Amino acid sequence: MPDPHPTLTFHQCIGIGAYGEVYLADSHRPDGSTQQVAVKVLKEGLANGAQAVERLRDEGRMLAILDHPCILLVHDLADISGRTGLITEYVEGADLSWFGHPDRLIPARAICEIMAQVANALDSAWNKPSPVTGNALNLVHRDIKPQNVRVTVGGSAKLLDFGIARTNEIHRDARTLAGDQVYTPGYVGPEVLAGDEQGPASDIYALGATLYLALAGEPLTANMNEKAQRSVMFLHKKYVVFLEDRLNKVRGPDLLRDLLRAMLSYWERDRPRAVDVQTRLVDLAEIIGGRTAVEWAQNVTFPPPENFPGASMTGQTVRHEAVAVITESIIPKRREYAQSELFPMFGSTDLRAPVSAIQPQDPWPPVEPVEPAVEPVDSYPRLYAMGLLALGISLGLVLAVIVTLWS
């Protein structure tokens, strides 16, 4: 009788984090086939109730439900020698952060095509129906950054790491605790630094900051610590001056800077939706011209996967006795999605076709700055001032009570 469970042969460790490692491995299936996979394995000793374990379970559940060609494909959530592991496809390529160096920048047309795919993935994550409630997931990624955008050797994009993504339509085991910083400095808008809850506009801001790095060859907040970032982002007029100065470093036509200006707008209400970002990037790719993402990828040397020697699982073969697949209770069975659900703008029948296959739509109107009739008051500094005032009043009342009792 064929072995009902796969066998994993671990090769090199390609990533190490605070709670575990990521390995390049071969998955040997019962039918005799072998598939190259990536396995994220948590550290030993983490109990089922640990936040890291629950967060990994949440990520597996969300990835399976999203099931989108530009989002990492999950295979299994498993118990691997007593350690929780997430088995996913291995995406050959490099993170966008690798191409954020001035000497390795991706051509403007190609990066527009790649980032259009990421915008499409965000739009799908927001609008895809929940298999539980039937409502739109309204999923917010909350950690869009260059390290979480994988550029494949075929010239396409994969959005990674949904570990802190949020939606009210899927049960999450992990909980965000008071004081937790669920963002990456430099890739969040002013509202997040002020303590507001992240929404879809926050993902758009982070996507804009990621696109900025790919076009300018440096982060939007280059040479600024978090304190300096806050001082700029807490004042609207100061931020506008800062942004215009940074946009001057962006290569490409003015229309590209207009899009970035909208994505990086101080006010959430002024940022475009993901679907609008996708449409505009596709149009810009046609306007800019030059090599497509596919053509660029065919002529560039990608770095080899990283190798961290001495990792605990390297060289091990874990057979079925040690791999108890627990997927069915965690990850719902995926169904096949029609092409129209994934890429309604694609002309190709291949679901993984590059964005260059998208037919241009009606031109997106130029982004005009929205200036309210009355200049809005910078609310974030006011909140701090009001808090200090309330604290002063409270201390005064306490002091008055003490004086009364003493006398």
C-alpha angles and dihedrals in degrees: 000000000000117000106261095209130065124245120226123211109194118214124173127350107242100181141021126197139170093275105031150322139279118225137193105230145163119240112209109203128208090249090062097256123131124212129187110234142169117237123199106201122188122222121273119266098036108135123220092258095053115119092235091055094046092046091053091049089050091050092051091049094049095045091053093049094047093050095173127156092236094047122077111270116233122211107178146348105217148171104243112190090325094314125107113244137182114212115204140160115284110239111207110214138060138287115260088245088071089060093047091085115104091238094051104042117150114237113266096248093048094049090050089055093047094048091046087063091052090050089051090053091051091049090051092048090053097046105031112115118248112245087219105047103012089231123123110277093230086199118183116200096205095192109063108156138134092268089060096051112081118201108207127217086248092061099254133115136247122193111217142191113037091173095122098029114134134214132151092215098068125054113245122204095197120074129208106235126214109273094023113139104220098180142063115246111244093031101069133083127239092265092061094050087051090057100257120145114264117250136173091286088059090057089050091053091050090048089052092051089049092050089048091058091050092051102037100036093232136068119271089243097042114166092009125116120210092267091055091047091054093049090056098041097047092066120059098205092045091050093051091055090047093050095049090051091052094046089061087071094059117106120220137052125327089254089066091052089048090056092048090048090055095045091049095044116146091230119064092216091062096056118099124242120259092253090054091049090052093050093048094047091051090051091046091052089058092046095048095047125183127103118359121229090259093051092046092050091053091059103040130085113234118208117252117253114277118260123211106188121213097032114156100247100038112127095009125130111208112199129202094275088066098038111072106177110218097174101118095065093044109033121043119227111270122232127210112266121215118243091246090060094054108032111008089169096053117106093194123084090222108099089208094050115139120257088251086077091064115107113231114254131208109309115271110238115254114269109255118196110251109227114185118224087246119037105247116241114247097253100189097066089043090057091056092047092049090048092053090047092051090048091051092050091049093050090049092053092048091050091049091052091049092050091049093050092045093052 
